[in-house]
Amino acid sequence: MQIDNCLIQVDGPEMPIMDGSSWKFIEALEAAERVEQEAERDYFELTENLTY
């Protein structure tokens, strides 16, 4: 969706559990007002693999 910087606020006790798809989130992002920021992008590049 070419969104670089997004704040998502959830007003429930936990993230909604869905069928594994991201469709509801896509619908919400499409319905939201987009605001272009007048700031340069700050890129973060991984120089090695990360494991969690």
mmCIF file of the N, C-alpha and C atoms, coordinates in Angstrom:
data_MODEL
# 
_entry.id   MODEL 
# 
loop_
_atom_site.group_PDB 
_atom_site.id 
_atom_site.type_symbol 
_atom_site.label_atom_id 
_atom_site.label_alt_id 
_atom_site.label_comp_id 
_atom_site.label_asym_id 
_atom_site.label_entity_id 
_atom_site.label_seq_id 
_atom_site.pdbx_PDB_ins_code 
_atom_site.Cartn_x 
_atom_site.Cartn_y 
_atom_site.Cartn_z 
_atom_site.occupancy 
_atom_site.B_iso_or_equiv 
_atom_site.pdbx_formal_charge 
_atom_site.auth_seq_id 
_atom_site.auth_comp_id 
_atom_site.auth_asym_id 
_atom_site.auth_atom_id 
_atom_site.pdbx_PDB_model_num 
ATOM 1   N N  . MET A 1 1  ? 0.814   -1.203  0.000  1.00 0.00 ? 1  MET A N  1 
ATOM 2   C CA . MET A 1 1  ? 0.000   0.000   0.000  1.00 0.00 ? 1  MET A CA 1 
ATOM 3   C C  . MET A 1 1  ? 0.850   1.255   0.000  1.00 0.00 ? 1  MET A C  1 
ATOM 4   N N  . GLN A 1 2  ? 2.157   1.099   -0.030 1.00 0.00 ? 2  GLN A N  1 
ATOM 5   C CA . GLN A 1 2  ? 3.097   2.215   -0.049 1.00 0.00 ? 2  GLN A CA 1 
ATOM 6   C C  . GLN A 1 2  ? 2.922   3.130   1.155  1.00 0.00 ? 2  GLN A C  1 
ATOM 7   N N  . ILE A 1 3  ? 2.687   2.547   2.317  1.00 0.00 ? 3  ILE A N  1 
ATOM 8   C CA . ILE A 1 3  ? 2.591   3.298   3.565  1.00 0.00 ? 3  ILE A CA 1 
ATOM 9   C C  . ILE A 1 3  ? 3.874   3.032   4.343  1.00 0.00 ? 3  ILE A C  1 
ATOM 10  N N  . ASP A 1 4  ? 4.602   4.099   4.651  1.00 0.00 ? 4  ASP A N  1 
ATOM 11  C CA . ASP A 1 4  ? 5.882   3.966   5.335  1.00 0.00 ? 4  ASP A CA 1 
ATOM 12  C C  . ASP A 1 4  ? 5.780   4.188   6.833  1.00 0.00 ? 4  ASP A C  1 
ATOM 13  N N  . ASN A 1 5  ? 4.859   5.004   7.250  1.00 0.00 ? 5  ASN A N  1 
ATOM 14  C CA . ASN A 1 5  ? 4.807   5.433   8.637  1.00 0.00 ? 5  ASN A CA 1 
ATOM 15  C C  . ASN A 1 5  ? 3.342   5.409   9.062  1.00 0.00 ? 5  ASN A C  1 
ATOM 16  N N  . CYS A 1 6  ? 2.994   4.515   9.958  1.00 0.00 ? 6  CYS A N  1 
ATOM 17  C CA . CYS A 1 6  ? 1.591   4.347   10.297 1.00 0.00 ? 6  CYS A CA 1 
ATOM 18  C C  . CYS A 1 6  ? 1.453   4.058   11.787 1.00 0.00 ? 6  CYS A C  1 
ATOM 19  N N  . LEU A 1 7  ? 0.523   4.740   12.424 1.00 0.00 ? 7  LEU A N  1 
ATOM 20  C CA . LEU A 1 7  ? 0.214   4.480   13.826 1.00 0.00 ? 7  LEU A CA 1 
ATOM 21  C C  . LEU A 1 7  ? -1.155  3.817   13.867 1.00 0.00 ? 7  LEU A C  1 
ATOM 22  N N  . ILE A 1 8  ? -1.218  2.628   14.434 1.00 0.00 ? 8  ILE A N  1 
ATOM 23  C CA . ILE A 1 8  ? -2.487  1.915   14.564 1.00 0.00 ? 8  ILE A CA 1 
ATOM 24  C C  . ILE A 1 8  ? -2.819  1.828   16.039 1.00 0.00 ? 8  ILE A C  1 
ATOM 25  N N  . GLN A 1 9  ? -3.969  2.371   16.413 1.00 0.00 ? 9  GLN A N  1 
ATOM 26  C CA . GLN A 1 9  ? -4.409  2.328   17.798 1.00 0.00 ? 9  GLN A CA 1 
ATOM 27  C C  . GLN A 1 9  ? -5.566  1.341   17.916 1.00 0.00 ? 9  GLN A C  1 
ATOM 28  N N  . VAL A 1 10 ? -5.444  0.410   18.830 1.00 0.00 ? 10 VAL A N  1 
ATOM 29  C CA . VAL A 1 10 ? -6.470  -0.601  19.062 1.00 0.00 ? 10 VAL A CA 1 
ATOM 30  C C  . VAL A 1 10 ? -7.142  -0.261  20.386 1.00 0.00 ? 10 VAL A C  1 
ATOM 31  N N  . ASP A 1 11 ? -8.462  -0.152  20.379 1.00 0.00 ? 11 ASP A N  1 
ATOM 32  C CA . ASP A 1 11 ? -9.156  0.255   21.604 1.00 0.00 ? 11 ASP A CA 1 
ATOM 33  C C  . ASP A 1 11 ? -9.811  -0.921  22.334 1.00 0.00 ? 11 ASP A C  1 
ATOM 34  N N  . GLY A 1 12 ? -9.288  -2.091  22.153 1.00 0.00 ? 12 GLY A N  1 
ATOM 35  C CA . GLY A 1 12 ? -9.787  -3.268  22.850 1.00 0.00 ? 12 GLY A CA 1 
ATOM 36  C C  . GLY A 1 12 ? -8.690  -3.865  23.710 1.00 0.00 ? 12 GLY A C  1 
ATOM 37  N N  . PRO A 1 13 ? -9.017  -4.899  24.446 1.00 0.00 ? 13 PRO A N  1 
ATOM 38  C CA . PRO A 1 13 ? -8.026  -5.508  25.324 1.00 0.00 ? 13 PRO A CA 1 
ATOM 39  C C  . PRO A 1 13 ? -6.939  -6.271  24.574 1.00 0.00 ? 13 PRO A C  1 
ATOM 40  N N  . GLU A 1 14 ? -7.182  -6.635  23.327 1.00 0.00 ? 14 GLU A N  1 
ATOM 41  C CA . GLU A 1 14 ? -6.184  -7.360  22.548 1.00 0.00 ? 14 GLU A CA 1 
ATOM 42  C C  . GLU A 1 14 ? -6.480  -7.183  21.068 1.00 0.00 ? 14 GLU A C  1 
ATOM 43  N N  . MET A 1 15 ? -5.534  -7.561  20.233 1.00 0.00 ? 15 MET A N  1 
ATOM 44  C CA . MET A 1 15 ? -5.732  -7.481  18.786 1.00 0.00 ? 15 MET A CA 1 
ATOM 45  C C  . MET A 1 15 ? -6.859  -8.422  18.382 1.00 0.00 ? 15 MET A C  1 
ATOM 46  N N  . PRO A 1 16 ? -7.688  -8.008  17.439 1.00 0.00 ? 16 PRO A N  1 
ATOM 47  C CA . PRO A 1 16 ? -8.759  -8.901  17.002 1.00 0.00 ? 16 PRO A CA 1 
ATOM 48  C C  . PRO A 1 16 ? -8.201  -10.156 16.334 1.00 0.00 ? 16 PRO A C  1 
ATOM 49  N N  . ILE A 1 17 ? -8.819  -11.271 16.619 1.00 0.00 ? 17 ILE A N  1 
ATOM 50  C CA . ILE A 1 17 ? -8.412  -12.539 16.007 1.00 0.00 ? 17 ILE A CA 1 
ATOM 51  C C  . ILE A 1 17 ? -9.276  -12.737 14.771 1.00 0.00 ? 17 ILE A C  1 
ATOM 52  N N  . MET A 1 18 ? -8.617  -12.900 13.634 1.00 0.00 ? 18 MET A N  1 
ATOM 53  C CA . MET A 1 18 ? -9.353  -13.079 12.384 1.00 0.00 ? 18 MET A CA 1 
ATOM 54  C C  . MET A 1 18 ? -8.936  -14.398 11.762 1.00 0.00 ? 18 MET A C  1 
ATOM 55  N N  . ASP A 1 19 ? -9.287  -14.588 10.523 1.00 0.00 ? 19 ASP A N  1 
ATOM 56  C CA . ASP A 1 19 ? -9.008  -15.855 9.853  1.00 0.00 ? 19 ASP A CA 1 
ATOM 57  C C  . ASP A 1 19 ? -7.588  -15.943 9.301  1.00 0.00 ? 19 ASP A C  1 
ATOM 58  N N  . GLY A 1 20 ? -6.718  -15.062 9.729  1.00 0.00 ? 20 GLY A N  1 
ATOM 59  C CA . GLY A 1 20 ? -5.340  -15.092 9.244  1.00 0.00 ? 20 GLY A CA 1 
ATOM 60  C C  . GLY A 1 20 ? -5.087  -14.116 8.120  1.00 0.00 ? 20 GLY A C  1 
ATOM 61  N N  . SER A 1 21 ? -6.136  -13.555 7.549  1.00 0.00 ? 21 SER A N  1 
ATOM 62  C CA . SER A 1 21 ? -5.930  -12.580 6.477  1.00 0.00 ? 21 SER A CA 1 
ATOM 63  C C  . SER A 1 21 ? -5.846  -11.183 7.081  1.00 0.00 ? 21 SER A C  1 
ATOM 64  N N  . SER A 1 22 ? -5.358  -10.276 6.304  1.00 0.00 ? 22 SER A N  1 
ATOM 65  C CA . SER A 1 22 ? -5.229  -8.898  6.771  1.00 0.00 ? 22 SER A CA 1 
ATOM 66  C C  . SER A 1 22 ? -6.303  -7.999  6.160  1.00 0.00 ? 22 SER A C  1 
ATOM 67  N N  . TRP A 1 23 ? -7.373  -8.591  5.646  1.00 0.00 ? 23 TRP A N  1 
ATOM 68  C CA . TRP A 1 23 ? -8.370  -7.815  4.904  1.00 0.00 ? 23 TRP A CA 1 
ATOM 69  C C  . TRP A 1 23 ? -8.992  -6.687  5.718  1.00 0.00 ? 23 TRP A C  1 
ATOM 70  N N  . LYS A 1 24 ? -9.360  -6.928  6.972  1.00 0.00 ? 24 LYS A N  1 
ATOM 71  C CA . LYS A 1 24 ? -9.982  -5.879  7.788  1.00 0.00 ? 24 LYS A CA 1 
ATOM 72  C C  . LYS A 1 24 ? -9.020  -4.708  8.018  1.00 0.00 ? 24 LYS A C  1 
ATOM 73  N N  . PHE A 1 25 ? -7.743  -5.020  8.162  1.00 0.00 ? 25 PHE A N  1 
ATOM 74  C CA . PHE A 1 25 ? -6.759  -3.955  8.322  1.00 0.00 ? 25 PHE A CA 1 
ATOM 75  C C  . PHE A 1 25 ? -6.601  -3.162  7.029  1.00 0.00 ? 25 PHE A C  1 
ATOM 76  N N  . ILE A 1 26 ? -6.612  -3.857  5.899  1.00 0.00 ? 26 ILE A N  1 
ATOM 77  C CA . ILE A 1 26 ? -6.516  -3.179  4.598  1.00 0.00 ? 26 ILE A CA 1 
ATOM 78  C C  . ILE A 1 26 ? -7.706  -2.247  4.401  1.00 0.00 ? 26 ILE A C  1 
ATOM 79  N N  . GLU A 1 27 ? -8.903  -2.729  4.715  1.00 0.00 ? 27 GLU A N  1 
ATOM 80  C CA . GLU A 1 27 ? -10.101 -1.884  4.587  1.00 0.00 ? 27 GLU A CA 1 
ATOM 81  C C  . GLU A 1 27 ? -9.981  -0.632  5.458  1.00 0.00 ? 27 GLU A C  1 
ATOM 82  N N  . ALA A 1 28 ? -9.499  -0.800  6.685  1.00 0.00 ? 28 ALA A N  1 
ATOM 83  C CA . ALA A 1 28 ? -9.360  0.347   7.586  1.00 0.00 ? 28 ALA A CA 1 
ATOM 84  C C  . ALA A 1 28 ? -8.317  1.326   7.062  1.00 0.00 ? 28 ALA A C  1 
ATOM 85  N N  . LEU A 1 29 ? -7.205  0.822   6.542  1.00 0.00 ? 29 LEU A N  1 
ATOM 86  C CA . LEU A 1 29 ? -6.186  1.705   5.989  1.00 0.00 ? 29 LEU A CA 1 
ATOM 87  C C  . LEU A 1 29 ? -6.687  2.441   4.755  1.00 0.00 ? 29 LEU A C  1 
ATOM 88  N N  . GLU A 1 30 ? -7.461  1.769   3.926  1.00 0.00 ? 30 GLU A N  1 
ATOM 89  C CA . GLU A 1 30 ? -8.011  2.423   2.736  1.00 0.00 ? 30 GLU A CA 1 
ATOM 90  C C  . GLU A 1 30 ? -9.014  3.503   3.110  1.00 0.00 ? 30 GLU A C  1 
ATOM 91  N N  . ALA A 1 31 ? -9.756  3.310   4.204  1.00 0.00 ? 31 ALA A N  1 
ATOM 92  C CA . ALA A 1 31 ? -10.765 4.278   4.625  1.00 0.00 ? 31 ALA A CA 1 
ATOM 93  C C  . ALA A 1 31 ? -10.155 5.462   5.376  1.00 0.00 ? 31 ALA A C  1 
ATOM 94  N N  . ALA A 1 32 ? -8.944  5.300   5.887  1.00 0.00 ? 32 ALA A N  1 
ATOM 95  C CA . ALA A 1 32 ? -8.319  6.352   6.698  1.00 0.00 ? 32 ALA A CA 1 
ATOM 96  C C  . ALA A 1 32 ? -7.802  7.482   5.827  1.00 0.00 ? 32 ALA A C  1 
ATOM 97  N N  . GLU A 1 33 ? -7.697  8.644   6.427  1.00 0.00 ? 33 GLU A N  1 
ATOM 98  C CA . GLU A 1 33 ? -7.140  9.805   5.731  1.00 0.00 ? 33 GLU A CA 1 
ATOM 99  C C  . GLU A 1 33 ? -5.618  9.684   5.716  1.00 0.00 ? 33 GLU A C  1 
ATOM 100 N N  . ARG A 1 34 ? -5.043  9.788   4.544  1.00 0.00 ? 34 ARG A N  1 
ATOM 101 C CA . ARG A 1 34 ? -3.582  9.762   4.413  1.00 0.00 ? 34 ARG A CA 1 
ATOM 102 C C  . ARG A 1 34 ? -3.055  11.186  4.446  1.00 0.00 ? 34 ARG A C  1 
ATOM 103 N N  . VAL A 1 35 ? -1.963  11.361  5.154  1.00 0.00 ? 35 VAL A N  1 
ATOM 104 C CA . VAL A 1 35 ? -1.335  12.673  5.274  1.00 0.00 ? 35 VAL A CA 1 
ATOM 105 C C  . VAL A 1 35 ? 0.110   12.540  4.829  1.00 0.00 ? 35 VAL A C  1 
ATOM 106 N N  . GLU A 1 36 ? 0.470   13.302  3.820  1.00 0.00 ? 36 GLU A N  1 
ATOM 107 C CA . GLU A 1 36 ? 1.845   13.299  3.335  1.00 0.00 ? 36 GLU A CA 1 
ATOM 108 C C  . GLU A 1 36 ? 2.710   14.076  4.314  1.00 0.00 ? 36 GLU A C  1 
ATOM 109 N N  . GLN A 1 37 ? 3.809   13.497  4.713  1.00 0.00 ? 37 GLN A N  1 
ATOM 110 C CA . GLN A 1 37 ? 4.717   14.158  5.639  1.00 0.00 ? 37 GLN A CA 1 
ATOM 111 C C  . GLN A 1 37 ? 5.837   14.835  4.867  1.00 0.00 ? 37 GLN A C  1 
ATOM 112 N N  . GLU A 1 38 ? 6.196   16.002  5.317  1.00 0.00 ? 38 GLU A N  1 
ATOM 113 C CA . GLU A 1 38 ? 7.294   16.717  4.678  1.00 0.00 ? 38 GLU A CA 1 
ATOM 114 C C  . GLU A 1 38 ? 8.571   16.439  5.450  1.00 0.00 ? 38 GLU A C  1 
ATOM 115 N N  . ALA A 1 39 ? 8.989   15.196  5.411  1.00 0.00 ? 39 ALA A N  1 
ATOM 116 C CA . ALA A 1 39 ? 10.214  14.783  6.098  1.00 0.00 ? 39 ALA A CA 1 
ATOM 117 C C  . ALA A 1 39 ? 10.905  13.745  5.231  1.00 0.00 ? 39 ALA A C  1 
ATOM 118 N N  . GLU A 1 40 ? 12.198  13.711  5.346  1.00 0.00 ? 40 GLU A N  1 
ATOM 119 C CA . GLU A 1 40 ? 12.932  12.703  4.591  1.00 0.00 ? 40 GLU A CA 1 
ATOM 120 C C  . GLU A 1 40 ? 12.753  11.352  5.247  1.00 0.00 ? 40 GLU A C  1 
ATOM 121 N N  . ARG A 1 41 ? 12.735  10.330  4.435  1.00 0.00 ? 41 ARG A N  1 
ATOM 122 C CA . ARG A 1 41 ? 12.635  8.976   4.966  1.00 0.00 ? 41 ARG A CA 1 
ATOM 123 C C  . ARG A 1 41 ? 13.937  8.593   5.637  1.00 0.00 ? 41 ARG A C  1 
ATOM 124 N N  . ASP A 1 42 ? 13.803  7.932   6.761  1.00 0.00 ? 42 ASP A N  1 
ATOM 125 C CA . ASP A 1 42 ? 14.963  7.426   7.491  1.00 0.00 ? 42 ASP A CA 1 
ATOM 126 C C  . ASP A 1 42 ? 14.969  5.915   7.297  1.00 0.00 ? 42 ASP A C  1 
ATOM 127 N N  . TYR A 1 43 ? 15.914  5.429   6.519  1.00 0.00 ? 43 TYR A N  1 
ATOM 128 C CA . TYR A 1 43 ? 15.961  4.012   6.184  1.00 0.00 ? 43 TYR A CA 1 
ATOM 129 C C  . TYR A 1 43 ? 16.777  3.242   7.214  1.00 0.00 ? 43 TYR A C  1 
ATOM 130 N N  . PHE A 1 44 ? 16.316  2.070   7.542  1.00 0.00 ? 44 PHE A N  1 
ATOM 131 C CA . PHE A 1 44 ? 17.021  1.163   8.444  1.00 0.00 ? 44 PHE A CA 1 
ATOM 132 C C  . PHE A 1 44 ? 17.362  -0.079  7.653  1.00 0.00 ? 44 PHE A C  1 
ATOM 133 N N  . GLU A 1 45 ? 18.644  -0.354  7.541  1.00 0.00 ? 45 GLU A N  1 
ATOM 134 C CA . GLU A 1 45 ? 19.080  -1.521  6.778  1.00 0.00 ? 45 GLU A CA 1 
ATOM 135 C C  . GLU A 1 45 ? 19.722  -2.532  7.707  1.00 0.00 ? 45 GLU A C  1 
ATOM 136 N N  . LEU A 1 46 ? 19.304  -3.770  7.587  1.00 0.00 ? 46 LEU A N  1 
ATOM 137 C CA . LEU A 1 46 ? 19.902  -4.849  8.360  1.00 0.00 ? 46 LEU A CA 1 
ATOM 138 C C  . LEU A 1 46 ? 21.200  -5.268  7.704  1.00 0.00 ? 46 LEU A C  1 
ATOM 139 N N  . THR A 1 47 ? 22.229  -5.378  8.500  1.00 0.00 ? 47 THR A N  1 
ATOM 140 C CA . THR A 1 47 ? 23.523  -5.792  7.973  1.00 0.00 ? 47 THR A CA 1 
ATOM 141 C C  . THR A 1 47 ? 23.810  -7.266  8.266  1.00 0.00 ? 47 THR A C  1 
ATOM 142 N N  . GLU A 1 48 ? 22.952  -7.881  9.070  1.00 0.00 ? 48 GLU A N  1 
ATOM 143 C CA . GLU A 1 48 ? 23.090  -9.304  9.379  1.00 0.00 ? 48 GLU A CA 1 
ATOM 144 C C  . GLU A 1 48 ? 21.716  -9.870  9.708  1.00 0.00 ? 48 GLU A C  1 
ATOM 145 N N  . ASN A 1 49 ? 21.595  -11.170 9.702  1.00 0.00 ? 49 ASN A N  1 
ATOM 146 C CA . ASN A 1 49 ? 20.334  -11.811 10.016 1.00 0.00 ? 49 ASN A CA 1 
ATOM 147 C C  . ASN A 1 49 ? 19.999  -11.631 11.494 1.00 0.00 ? 49 ASN A C  1 
ATOM 148 N N  . LEU A 1 50 ? 18.717  -11.440 11.759 1.00 0.00 ? 50 LEU A N  1 
ATOM 149 C CA . LEU A 1 50 ? 18.240  -11.360 13.129 1.00 0.00 ? 50 LEU A CA 1 
ATOM 150 C C  . LEU A 1 50 ? 17.352  -12.560 13.412 1.00 0.00 ? 50 LEU A C  1 
ATOM 151 N N  . THR A 1 51 ? 17.490  -13.126 14.564 1.00 0.00 ? 51 THR A N  1 
ATOM 152 C CA . THR A 1 51 ? 16.595  -14.217 14.961 1.00 0.00 ? 51 THR A CA 1 
ATOM 153 C C  . THR A 1 51 ? 15.950  -13.841 16.273 1.00 0.00 ? 51 THR A C  1 
ATOM 154 N N  . TYR A 1 52 ? 14.757  -14.279 16.457 1.00 0.00 ? 52 TYR A N  1 
ATOM 155 C CA . TYR A 1 52 ? 14.006  -13.959 17.658 1.00 0.00 ? 52 TYR A CA 1 
ATOM 156 C C  . TYR A 1 52 ? 13.531  -15.224 18.310 1.00 0.00 ? 52 TYR A C  1 
# 
